[in-house]
Amino acid sequence: MEKRLILSLLLAPFFLPSQAQGDDFGVWTDVNVEKKLTSRWSIEGGAELRTRDNSKELDRWSLGAEASYKVFDWLKLSAGYVFIDDHRYNLNDKGTKYADFWGVRHRFNASLTASQSFGDLSISLRERWQYTYRPEVTVSRYWLNTNERKDRYADEYADEHTYSGKGKNVWRNRLMMKYKLSRMVRPYVQAESTMGRSLEKMRYGVGTEIRLNKHHSLDARYILQRYYDDDDDEANSHILGVGYTYKF
């Protein structure tokens, strides 16, 4: 009875409302490596690939590394860096010119994670400060097709435009519940908020960790990502994620 109740709670996000018109769909895949240096210190690195536009377009790829220190059995401190190369589509203020290009970002973070187990159920809360810097970049910008230019090639109207470098701070909060269903299978649910000047987005996720053996594990998940910031011209997204981790 207890297991059925816990599983019902863990699987509740599957019953979220179905995809709304205009929502996007993407696939996130990642590969990670973890190394335990001592009883308290550990390091990890990983690579990730994301798609968007109903998984027809490559959205971004990234490489990251992180170091963690276990302050207490229930409290972990970590810091990391991620290099991101993403696909951007920008319109000018008048909506008459667009730039379609790839641009890099440098992301730094520091996190504090508290966790507690209650039998086979574990609950964790991660508080993370995140700073992202996007360097200055100069790209080609083109006219959108208009009635006045319908018989002309857009390339004839190309110009160069420089987007200034800028940095951004956000605060991310993630609450996760994970249940040890068996030696191999550990389903979980999670909710994560991203706060800038106000609430920018929420991620609701459900998935399962599959521990194949001591060194190898898989992760499969579904994420619903909702945007709340009017300045962020992004569609809500339904995401399927698959990950692989090697520990040594």
Sequence and secondary structure as in RCSB ss.txt:
>XXXX:A:sequence
MEKRLILSLLLAPFFLPSQAQGDDFGVWTDVNVEKKLTSRWSIEGGAELRTRDNSKELDRWSLGAEASYKVFDWL
KLSAGYVFIDDHRYNLNDKGTKYADFWGVRHRFNASLTASQSFGDLSISLRERWQYTYRPEVTVSRYWLNTNERK
DRYADEYADEHTYSGKGKNVWRNRLMMKYKLSRMVRPYVQAESTMGRSLEKMRYGVGTEIRLNKHHSLDARYILQ
RYYDDDDDEANSHILGVGYTYKF
>XXXX:A:secstr
 HHHHHHHHHTGGGGS    TT EEEEEEEEEEEEE SSSEEEEEEEEEEEETTTTEEEEEEEEEEEEEEEETTE
EEEEEEEEEEEEEEEE TTSSEEEEEEEEEEEEEEEEEEEEEETTEEEEEEEEEEEEEE  EEEEEEE   GGGT
TS GGGG EEEEE  EEEEEEEEEEEEEE  SSSEEEEEEEEEEESSSEEEEEEEEEEEEE SSSEEEEEEEEEE
EE  TT     EEEEEEEEEEE 
